[in-house]
Amino acid sequence: MTSQAGNVLLVDNNQANRALLIPQLEQLGYTVVPADDGRQALDILATQRFHLILLSIGLWGMNSYKILEQLRATGTLPATPVLMLTPTDNTMGIDRCIELGAADYLTEPFIPAVLRARITACLAQQQLQAQQQNDAERELLLKIERDVQIARQIQLGFLPNQLPQPVGWEITASFHPAREVAGDFYDAFMLTQNRRVGFVIADVCDKGVGAALFMSLSRSLIRAFAQQHYSISDWTSLLADDKPARTRSRSRATGRQAMPTIGAAALKNAMTLTNNYITTNHLEMNMFVTLFFGVLDPLTGTLIYANGGHCPPVIVGPEGEIKAKLTTTGPAVGLFPGAEFGIEQAQLEPGDILFCYTDGVTDARNPEREFFGEPRVEQLLAQPASSA
C-alpha cells in the first residue's frame, strides 16, 4: 500500500489503543487523525474529509450510537465507511451499530494483517456502493434526458409544420428555445372559410418543463376557441356606448369607432375564453401567458388584433422606418378572472413587414451580461429587408 492510501479518523478514548493502532495504520500508508471523544470527532469531521473512520464502541460521553446517527444525518454515511472497534469476545451493541450504518467491526487484539484485511474490505464495499449509486444516477439522468427529448418533440409538434402563405404575402417564423423545452410558442392558421389568417405569438411565464406543459395547454385552447363558429354571448355589448373604450374595436390609424370585421368573433373567443378557462381551472398555478393574436385580411392588408401583455409587434416600412407599434390592449391571459381584451386595428401596406417577437430576444445577453434590448432590435429593423 502506498503512502497516499488516504486519511483515517481514529475515535477512541483508550490511549493504549490509539498508541497501538496509529503506527499500524501509518505503516499501511494512512495519515491518522486521532480524536478522544465523539464531540471532538464531529468537530473534526465538520472541516475535514476522511476515507475511513475507526470508531470505538465503548466511548464515554457521546456514545457510538449517537455519533453514527449524526454521521447518517449529515450524509457522511455511507460515503465514508465506519469500522467499529470492540473489546475481545464482546460484540454487544455491534448489531445496533451495523443497523445505524457501520460497515464492519474489528475486535482486540488489533493484528496488522486482520486490520489490513478489514480496511480493504470496507473500502472495497464502499467503492462498490459508490459505483452502483453513480450507475443509478447516470441511468436516472439518461432517463430524464430521454424524457426531455420526448417532451421537446411533443412541444415541437404543437408548432405548425407549415405556415399559411396567402397570395401576395409571406409568413415565416424562427424558434430557438433557450432550453430543451420552453414556454414560447407561435401559431398561424386560416379562419372564416379561409378568408382570414390568424396568427399568434405568446410567452408563458417561467421556463423549463412546467412552462412547456402550460404552453401546450394555452396553444390548444387558443386555437380551439378561435376556430369555433359562434360568438360569445357578450360580443354585441362591445359596441355599447357605456362600455369602456378599451373593450371596443377601434382603428389604430384613425382612432374612430370601427365596426367588428370578419374574424373579430374568433379573436374575441380566443382571448376571452382562454382567459376564463385558465383562471377558472388553473388560477392556483400562478401561471399566465403574454399573447398577441392578430387576424389579417389578405385582400386589404387590414389587421385586427388583441395584445394581452405581450411585447408590442412592430410594423416596419419598406425603407426600415417604424410605422407603428401594436401595444397592449389588455392584461396577460390567465392573470385576472374576468379580464377584458380590447380589439384594435392596423393597416399593412405593400412592402410592410409585421415583426412579432418574445422577450427572449430583448433579454438575450452577451458575454459582458448586457441585455440585447429593444433599441438594438429597432436598429436591426431599420435595415431595409425585402423578405420576411
C-alpha positions in Angstrom: 0.0 0.0 0.0 1.4 3.4 -1.0 1.9 6.4 1.3 -1.0 8.0 -0.4 -3.6 5.5 0.9 -5.7 8.2 2.5 -6.8 9.7 5.7 -8.2 7.9 8.7 -10.1 9.3 11.7 -9.4 7.3 14.8 -12.0 7.9 17.5 -11.1 6.1 20.8 -10.7 7.4 24.3 -8.4 4.5 25.2 -4.9 5.9 24.9 -3.3 2.4 24.7 -5.5 1.5 21.7 -4.5 4.7 19.9 -0.8 4.1 20.6 -1.2 0.6 19.1 -3.3 1.5 16.1 -1.7 4.7 14.9 1.7 3.1 14.0 -0.1 0.2 12.3 -2.2 2.5 10.2 0.7 4.7 9.3 2.7 1.6 8.2 -0.2 0.8 5.9 0.2 4.2 4.4 -2.6 6.1 6.1 -2.5 9.6 7.6 -4.2 9.3 11.0 -6.1 12.0 12.9 -6.9 10.9 16.5 -9.9 12.1 18.5 -10.5 11.4 22.2 -14.3 11.5 22.1 -17.4 11.8 19.9 -17.8 15.6 20.2 -14.2 16.2 19.1 -14.7 13.7 16.2 -17.7 15.5 14.9 -15.9 18.9 15.1 -13.1 17.4 13.0 -15.5 15.9 10.5 -17.1 19.3 10.0 -13.9 20.6 8.5 -12.1 17.5 7.1 -12.9 14.6 4.9 -11.7 11.1 5.6 -11.5 7.8 3.6 -12.3 5.7 6.7 -13.4 6.2 10.3 -12.3 3.8 13.1 -14.8 4.2 15.9 -14.6 2.6 19.4 -17.8 1.1 20.6 -17.0 2.0 24.3 -16.8 5.8 24.1 -17.5 8.0 27.1 -19.9 10.9 26.9 -21.4 10.9 23.4 -21.6 7.2 22.7 -21.0 5.5 19.3 -24.8 5.2 18.6 -25.2 9.0 18.8 -22.1 9.5 16.6 -23.4 7.1 13.9 -26.8 8.8 14.0 -25.1 12.2 13.4 -22.9 10.8 10.6 -26.0 9.5 8.9 -27.9 12.7 9.4 -25.1 14.8 7.9 -24.6 12.5 4.9 -21.2 11.2 6.0 -22.5 7.7 5.8 -22.3 5.7 3.6 -19.8 7.8 1.7 -17.2 7.3 4.5 -17.2 3.7 5.9 -17.1 3.2 9.6 -15.2 0.3 11.2 -16.2 -0.4 14.8 -13.5 -1.2 17.4 -14.7 -3.6 20.2 -13.0 -5.4 23.1 -12.2 -9.1 22.7 -15.2 -11.5 22.7 -17.5 -8.6 23.4 -19.7 -7.8 20.4 -22.6 -6.4 22.5 -24.1 -3.4 20.6 -22.4 -4.3 17.2 -25.8 -5.3 15.7 -27.2 -1.8 16.6 -24.1 -0.1 15.1 -24.5 -2.1 11.8 -28.1 -1.1 11.7 -27.1 2.6 12.1 -24.7 2.3 9.2 -21.3 0.9 10.4 -19.7 -1.2 7.7 -17.9 -3.8 9.8 -16.2 -4.3 13.2 -12.7 -5.3 14.5 -12.0 -7.0 17.9 -8.9 -6.7 20.1 -6.1 -7.6 19.8 -5.6 -5.5 16.6 -3.5 -7.7 14.4 -2.0 -5.9 11.4 -2.9 -8.5 8.9 -6.6 -8.6 10.1 -6.6 -4.8 10.3 -5.4 -4.5 6.7 -8.0 -7.1 5.5 -10.9 -5.4 7.3 -9.9 -2.0 6.0 -9.5 -3.3 2.4 -12.9 -5.0 2.6 -14.6 -1.8 3.9 -13.1 0.4 1.3 -13.9 -2.1 -1.5 -17.5 -2.3 -0.3 -17.8 1.5 -0.2 -16.4 1.8 -3.7 -18.8 -0.8 -5.0 -21.7 1.1 -3.4 -20.5 4.4 -4.8 -20.2 2.8 -8.3 -23.7 1.4 -8.0 -25.0 4.8 -6.9 -23.2 6.5 -9.8 -24.6 4.0 -12.2 -28.1 4.5 -10.8 -27.7 8.3 -11.0 -26.4 8.1 -14.5 -29.3 5.9 -15.6 -31.7 8.4 -14.0 -30.1 11.3 -15.8 -30.3 9.4 -19.1 -33.9 8.7 -18.5 -34.6 12.3 -17.7 -32.7 13.3 -20.8 -34.8 10.9 -22.9 -38.0 12.2 -21.3 -36.9 15.8 -22.0 -36.2 14.9 -25.6 -39.6 13.3 -25.9 -41.1 16.4 -24.4 -39.2 18.6 -26.9 -40.5 16.6 -29.8 -44.1 16.8 -28.4 -43.7 20.5 -27.9 -42.4 21.0 -31.4 -45.4 19.0 -32.6 -47.6 21.8 -31.3 -45.9 24.3 -33.6 -47.2 24.4 -37.2 -45.3 22.4 -39.7 -46.4 24.7 -42.5 -47.5 28.3 -42.2 -50.2 29.8 -44.4 -49.0 31.6 -47.5 -51.8 33.7 -48.9 -51.2 35.1 -52.4 -49.1 38.2 -52.2 -48.0 37.6 -48.6 -45.0 35.9 -46.9 -45.3 34.4 -43.4 -42.2 32.9 -41.7 -41.1 32.0 -38.1 -37.9 31.3 -36.2 -37.9 29.3 -33.0 -34.8 28.9 -30.8 -35.6 27.9 -27.2 -33.1 28.7 -24.5 -33.6 25.3 -23.1 -34.7 21.9 -24.4 -38.3 22.9 -23.8 -39.7 26.4 -23.4 -42.8 28.4 -22.9 -42.6 30.5 -26.0 -44.8 29.5 -29.0 -46.3 30.7 -32.2 -49.1 29.6 -34.4 -50.8 30.5 -37.7 -53.9 29.1 -39.3 -56.7 30.0 -41.6 -60.0 31.3 -40.3 -63.5 32.2 -41.6 -63.6 29.8 -44.5 -60.0 30.7 -45.5 -60.8 34.3 -45.9 -58.6 35.4 -42.9 -55.2 34.4 -41.5 -55.0 34.1 -37.7 -51.5 34.2 -36.2 -50.4 34.0 -32.6 -47.1 34.7 -30.7 -47.0 34.0 -27.0 -44.7 33.6 -24.0 -45.6 31.6 -20.9 -44.2 32.9 -17.7 -41.2 30.9 -16.3 -39.1 28.4 -18.2 -38.5 24.7 -18.5 -40.9 21.7 -18.4 -43.6 23.5 -16.4 -43.8 26.3 -18.9 -43.8 23.9 -21.8 -46.7 22.0 -20.3 -48.6 25.3 -19.8 -47.7 26.3 -23.3 -49.3 23.2 -24.8 -52.5 23.9 -22.8 -52.6 27.6 -23.9 -51.8 26.9 -27.5 -54.6 24.2 -27.7 -57.1 26.5 -26.0 -56.4 29.5 -28.3 -56.7 27.5 -31.5 -59.7 25.6 -30.4 -61.6 28.7 -29.2 -60.6 30.7 -32.3 -61.9 28.1 -34.7 -65.3 27.9 -33.1 -68.1 29.1 -35.3 -70.0 31.2 -32.9 -69.6 34.4 -31.0 -69.6 34.6 -27.2 -72.8 35.9 -25.8 -71.5 39.4 -24.8 -69.9 40.1 -28.2 -72.7 42.6 -29.2 -72.0 44.5 -26.0 -68.7 45.6 -27.3 -70.5 48.2 -29.4 -72.4 49.6 -26.4 -71.7 53.3 -25.7 -71.5 52.7 -22.0 -68.6 50.3 -22.3 -65.0 51.5 -21.6 -63.1 52.4 -24.7 -60.6 49.5 -24.2 -63.4 47.0 -24.8 -64.5 48.4 -28.2 -62.9 47.7 -31.6 -61.1 50.9 -32.6 -59.0 51.8 -35.6 -55.3 52.4 -34.7 -54.9 54.6 -37.8 -58.0 56.9 -37.3 -59.0 56.5 -33.6 -62.6 56.3 -34.7 -65.0 53.6 -33.6 -64.9 50.7 -36.1 -67.5 48.0 -36.6 -66.3 44.4 -36.0 -64.9 42.8 -39.1 -64.8 39.2 -40.3 -62.7 37.2 -37.8 -63.4 39.5 -34.8 -65.5 36.9 -33.2 -62.7 34.3 -33.5 -60.3 36.8 -32.0 -62.6 37.6 -29.1 -63.4 34.0 -28.4 -59.7 33.0 -28.3 -58.7 35.8 -25.8 -61.7 35.8 -23.5 -62.5 32.1 -23.3 -58.9 31.1 -22.9 -58.5 33.6 -20.0 -61.8 32.3 -18.5 -60.7 28.7 -18.7 -57.3 29.2 -17.1 -58.5 31.5 -14.3 -61.4 29.1 -13.5 -59.4 25.9 -13.6 -55.7 26.7 -13.0 -55.5 30.0 -11.2 -53.7 28.4 -8.2 -50.8 27.5 -10.5 -49.9 31.3 -10.8 -49.1 30.7 -14.5 -50.1 33.1 -17.2 -49.2 33.8 -20.9 -48.5 37.1 -22.7 -50.1 36.8 -26.0 -50.6 38.7 -29.3 -53.3 37.4 -31.6 -53.8 39.1 -35.0 -56.4 38.4 -37.7 -55.3 39.5 -41.2 -57.4 40.2 -44.3 -55.0 39.2 -47.1 -57.1 41.1 -49.7 -56.9 44.5 -48.0 -54.0 44.3 -45.5 -56.3 45.2 -42.7 -55.2 43.7 -39.4 -57.4 43.4 -36.2 -55.6 42.3 -33.1 -55.6 41.9 -29.3 -52.4 42.2 -27.3 -52.5 40.5 -23.9 -49.5 42.0 -22.2 -47.1 40.9 -24.9 -44.1 42.7 -26.5 -45.6 45.1 -29.0 -45.2 43.8 -32.6 -43.7 46.4 -34.9 -44.9 47.4 -38.4 -41.8 48.3 -40.4 -42.0 50.1 -43.8 -40.0 49.3 -46.9 -37.2 51.7 -46.0 -36.9 50.4 -42.4 -39.0 53.1 -40.8 -41.1 52.0 -37.8 -44.7 52.9 -38.8 -46.5 51.5 -35.7 -46.1 49.5 -32.5 -49.1 47.4 -31.6 -49.2 47.9 -27.9 -51.2 46.1 -25.3 -55.0 46.0 -25.3 -55.4 44.0 -22.1 -53.5 42.1 -19.4 -51.7 38.8 -19.8 -54.0 35.9 -20.4 -54.7 33.8 -17.3 -53.7 36.6 -14.9 -57.1 38.1 -13.9 -60.5 36.5 -13.8 -63.0 38.3 -16.0 -60.3 40.3 -17.8 -61.4 42.3 -20.8 -59.3 42.5 -24.0 -59.7 45.3 -26.4 -59.5 44.8 -30.2 -57.7 47.3 -32.3 -57.0 47.7 -36.0 -53.9 48.4 -38.1 -53.1 48.6 -41.8 -50.3 46.8 -43.6 -49.3 48.4 -46.9 -47.4 46.8 -49.8 -43.8 46.3 -48.7 -44.5 46.5 -45.0 -43.3 43.9 -42.6 -45.0 43.0 -39.3 -42.3 41.8 -36.9 -43.5 39.9 -33.8 -41.1 38.6 -31.1 -40.9 37.5 -27.5 -38.8 38.9 -24.7 -36.3 36.1 -25.3 -34.9 38.4 -28.0 -34.6 41.6 -25.9 -33.5 39.6 -22.8 -30.6 37.8 -24.6 -27.2 38.7 -23.1 -23.7 39.0 -24.5 -20.6 37.7 -22.7 -20.5 41.0 -20.8 -24.0 40.2 -19.5 -25.6 43.2 -21.3 -29.1 42.8 -22.5 -29.7 42.9 -26.2 -32.6 45.3 -25.5 -35.3 46.9 -27.6 -33.1 49.6 -29.1 -30.9 47.0 -30.8 -34.0 45.3 -32.1 -35.1 48.6 -33.7 -31.6 49.1 -35.1 -31.9 45.8 -36.9 -35.4 46.5 -38.1 -34.2 49.9 -39.5 -32.1 47.9 -42.1 -34.4 47.5 -45.1 -35.3 43.9 -45.9 -37.0 42.6 -49.0 -38.2 39.4 -47.3 -39.7 38.4 -44.0 
